[in-house]
Amino acid sequence: MQNSDIISTVEFNHTGELLATGDKGGRVVIFQREQESKNQVHRRGEYNVYSTFQSHEP
């Protein structure tokens, strides 16, 4: 693992629907909580990648 791959921050939005992570290399990944249907067993904490971008160069 390179130093630039180390996650340096993690934040949730106020509803907990979105989770953002940022690493030392400038990569930002936004995750969105998986929507539950009435037919699914309740599963907590499952997030899927919503968006990624590069905020700065390492």
C-alpha distances in whole Angstrom, upper triangle without the diagonal:
4,7,8,7,8,11,14,17,19,22,25,28,32,32,29,29,26,23,20,17,15,12,12,12,15,15,17,18,21,22,26,27,28,32,34,37,40,40,36,36,34,30,29,25,25,23,23,21,24,22,20,20,18,20,19,17,14
4,5,5,7,11,13,16,19,22,25,28,32,33,29,30,26,23,20,17,14,11,10,9,13,13,16,17,21,22,26,28,30,34,36,39,42,42,39,38,36,33,31,27,26,25,24,22,24,22,19,19,16,18,16,14,11
4,5,6,9,10,14,17,20,24,27,30,31,28,29,25,22,19,15,13,9,7,8,11,12,15,17,21,22,26,28,30,34,36,40,43,43,39,39,37,33,31,27,27,25,24,22,24,22,19,18,16,16,15,13,9
4,6,8,9,13,15,19,22,24,28,29,27,27,23,20,17,13,10,6,5,4,8,9,12,14,18,20,24,26,28,32,34,38,41,41,38,38,36,32,30,26,25,23,22,20,21,19,16,15,12,13,11,10,6
4,6,9,12,14,17,20,23,26,27,24,24,21,18,15,11,9,6,6,6,9,8,11,12,16,17,21,23,25,29,31,35,38,38,34,34,32,28,26,23,22,20,19,17,19,17,14,14,12,14,13,12,10
4,6,9,12,15,18,21,25,26,23,23,20,17,14,10,9,5,6,8,10,10,12,13,16,17,21,23,25,29,31,34,37,38,34,33,31,28,25,21,21,20,20,18,20,19,16,16,14,15,15,14,11
4,6,8,11,15,18,21,22,19,20,17,13,11,7,6,4,6,9,10,9,9,10,13,14,18,19,22,25,28,32,34,35,32,31,28,25,22,19,19,17,17,16,17,16,14,14,14,14,14,15,13
4,7,10,14,17,20,22,19,20,17,14,11,8,6,5,6,9,10,10,10,12,14,16,19,21,24,27,30,33,36,37,34,33,30,27,24,20,21,19,20,18,19,18,16,15,14,13,14,15,13
4,7,10,13,16,18,16,17,14,11,8,6,5,7,9,12,11,11,9,11,12,14,17,18,21,24,27,31,33,35,31,31,28,25,21,18,19,17,18,16,17,16,15,15,14,13,15,16,15
4,7,10,13,15,12,14,11,7,6,5,7,9,12,14,13,12,10,10,10,11,13,15,18,21,23,27,30,31,28,27,24,21,18,14,15,13,15,14,15,15,14,15,16,15,17,19,18
4,7,10,11,9,11,8,6,5,7,9,12,15,17,15,14,11,11,10,10,12,13,17,19,22,25,28,30,27,26,23,20,17,14,15,13,15,14,14,15,15,16,17,16,18,21,21
4,7,8,5,7,6,4,6,9,12,15,18,20,18,17,13,12,10,9,10,10,14,16,19,22,25,27,24,23,20,18,15,12,13,12,14,14,13,14,15,17,19,18,21,24,24
4,6,5,7,6,7,8,12,14,18,21,22,20,18,15,13,10,11,10,11,15,16,18,22,24,27,24,24,21,19,16,14,15,13,15,15,14,15,16,18,20,19,22,25,26
4,6,8,8,10,12,15,18,21,24,26,23,22,18,17,14,14,13,13,16,17,19,22,24,27,25,24,21,20,17,15,17,16,18,18,17,18,20,21,23,22,25,29,29
4,5,8,10,13,16,19,23,26,27,25,23,19,18,14,13,11,10,13,13,15,18,20,23,21,21,18,17,14,13,15,14,16,17,16,18,20,22,25,24,27,30,31
4,6,7,10,13,17,20,23,25,23,21,17,15,12,10,9,8,11,12,14,18,20,22,20,19,16,14,11,10,11,10,13,14,14,16,18,20,23,23,26,29,29
4,7,10,14,17,20,24,25,23,20,16,14,10,8,6,5,8,9,12,15,18,20,18,18,15,14,11,10,10,9,11,12,11,14,16,19,22,22,25,28,29
4,7,10,13,17,20,21,19,16,13,10,7,6,5,6,10,12,15,18,21,23,20,21,18,16,13,11,11,8,10,10,9,11,13,15,18,18,22,24,25
4,7,10,14,17,18,16,14,10,8,6,5,6,8,12,14,17,20,23,25,22,22,19,16,14,10,11,8,10,9,9,11,12,14,16,16,19,22,22
4,7,10,14,15,12,10,7,6,4,6,9,11,15,17,20,24,27,28,25,25,23,20,17,14,14,11,11,10,10,9,9,11,13,13,16,18,18
4,7,10,12,10,8,6,5,7,8,12,14,17,20,23,26,29,30,27,27,25,21,19,15,15,12,13,11,12,11,10,11,12,12,14,16,16
4,7,8,7,6,4,7,9,11,15,17,20,23,26,30,33,34,31,31,28,25,22,19,19,16,16,13,14,12,10,10,9,9,11,12,12
4,5,6,6,7,9,12,14,18,20,23,26,29,33,36,36,33,33,30,27,25,21,21,18,18,15,17,15,12,11,10,10,10,11,9
4,5,7,10,12,16,18,22,24,27,30,33,36,39,40,37,37,34,31,28,24,24,22,21,19,20,18,14,13,11,10,9,9,7
4,6,9,12,15,18,22,25,27,30,33,37,40,40,37,37,35,32,29,26,25,22,21,18,19,16,13,11,8,9,7,6,4
4,6,10,13,16,20,23,25,28,32,35,38,39,36,36,34,31,28,25,24,21,20,17,17,14,11,8,5,5,5,6,6
4,7,10,13,17,20,22,25,28,32,35,36,33,33,31,28,26,22,21,18,16,13,14,11,7,6,5,6,8,9,9
4,7,10,13,17,19,22,25,29,32,33,30,30,28,25,23,19,18,15,14,11,11,8,6,5,6,7,10,12,12
4,6,10,13,15,19,22,25,28,29,26,27,25,22,20,16,15,11,10,7,8,6,4,7,9,10,13,15,16
4,7,10,13,15,19,22,25,27,24,25,22,19,17,14,13,9,9,6,5,5,6,9,12,12,16,18,19
4,7,9,12,15,19,22,23,20,21,19,16,14,11,9,6,5,4,5,7,9,12,15,16,19,21,22
4,6,9,12,15,19,20,17,18,16,14,12,10,8,5,5,6,6,9,12,15,18,19,23,25,26
4,6,9,13,16,17,14,15,12,10,9,7,6,4,6,9,9,13,15,19,22,23,26,28,28
4,6,10,13,14,11,12,11,9,9,8,6,5,6,10,10,14,17,21,24,25,28,30,31
4,7,10,12,10,12,10,10,10,11,9,9,10,13,13,16,20,23,27,28,31,33,34
4,7,8,6,8,7,8,10,11,10,11,13,16,16,20,23,27,30,31,35,37,37
4,5,5,8,9,10,13,15,13,15,16,19,19,23,26,30,33,34,38,40,40
4,6,8,9,12,14,17,16,18,19,23,23,26,30,33,37,38,41,43,44
4,7,9,12,15,18,16,18,19,23,23,27,30,34,37,39,42,44,44
4,6,8,12,14,13,15,16,20,21,25,28,31,35,36,39,41,41
4,6,10,13,12,15,17,21,22,26,29,32,35,37,40,42,41
4,7,10,10,13,16,20,21,24,27,31,33,35,38,40,39
4,7,7,10,13,17,18,22,24,28,30,32,35,36,36
4,6,9,12,16,17,21,23,26,29,29,32,34,34
4,6,10,13,15,18,19,23,25,26,29,30,30
4,7,10,12,16,17,21,24,25,28,29,29
4,7,9,12,14,17,20,22,25,26,26
4,6,9,11,15,18,20,23,25,25
4,6,8,11,15,17,20,21,22
4,7,11,14,16,19,21,23
4,7,11,13,16,18,19
4,7,10,13,14,16
4,6,9,11,13
4,6,7,10
4,7,10
4,6
4
